[in-house]
Amino acid sequence: MKKIIYILWVVIAICACGTTKKQPVEEQPVVAILFNADSAYTFCAAQCDFGPRVMNSEAHEKCGTWIQQKFQQYGYLVEIQNANLKGYNGTILKSWNIIAKQPTTNSQQPTAKIFICAHWDSRPWADNDPDSANWRKPVMAANDGASGVAVMLELARLIQQNDSLNIAVDFICFDAEDWGTPQWDETGDGADSWALGAQYWAKEYSQQPTANGQQPYQYAILLDMVGGQGAKFYQESFSLQKAGSIVEKAWRAANAAGYGSFFPMKEGVWVTDDHVPVNDVANIPCIDIINHYPDCKQSSFGSTWHTIQDDMQHIDKNTLQAVGQTLVQLIYNE
């Protein structure tokens, strides 16, 4: 993913904040179910053990099969959405979105349905590495890829063990997110070269949103880079614009769960990510929980972003715990 900043919208947001009074909100009960960061860390490492999950590679194929089997192990019904997508340079990418659906019966229809998502492919080029000799090397993507999937797998495991939800929670692993134009390419950088799998899914969903009588999604949450050391999750600007009430819901959950320090009540930046087509094409309110390092000179996404240093040595269980427990707090209070 890449960052886009629109100054006009920032000015509008500041003005709006200055004229709007916030209403007091009721405290929510703390959920007793505990997210297991050790388990999530293991899921993250297991993906990295396959190597960089670069599109069209053997590691990509093997890891995709593993992810599918893990969701099935936790009782989810898995659909594979295959597509041949064209990369920025014309390369045909054999993409597969992994869609894990929580099974329900006619007698147990949930009051609402949401999905949590993350991308599972790896960046083919470490084009933000401080050493130019690494710019064409693949990224291990422990944080920028594996961490989001790891949190989702642990949530799926918890849901199987604690089946007391009032809502249905599906999971989607988007493919071909990180094939965006590399910085060293001189052809230019188009926003459409990113989030290809999410673009494809959103288009298909928009054409048949309630196929086979399925309940439509009320909202969605994207997880991107949710395991980095020292991470903070500011409120991403597209999320505030498109799904502000969901942002408020999630950040309130973080505070109730005791992880408010990880989720500052401050606006971050505009990010081109999988949530954009989910919002704009599928018309599902979707927020992006994504790390933001405002004081990092190398990148506001952190020093390991799109470098060969995005490995398991830079994954922090405390960050995984903060994000995971926030989501447990949110979904079990719906």
Secondary structure, DSSP 8 states (H G I E B T S, - for coil): -EEE--HHHHHHHHHHHHH-----------------HHHHHHHHHHHHHT----TTSHHHHHHHHHHHHHHHHTT-EEEEEEEEEE-TTS-EEEEEEEEEE----GGG--SEEEEEEEE----S--TT-SSGGGTTS----IIIIIHHHHHHHHHHHHHHH----SEEEEEEEE-S-S----TT-TT---GGGS-HHHHHHHHHHHHSTTGGG----SEEEEEES-SBTT----B-HHHHHHHHHHHHHHHHHHHHTT-GGGS-SSB--EEESTHHHHHHTS---EEEEE---TT-SS-TT-TTTTSTT-SGGGB-HHHHHHHHHHHHHHHTT-
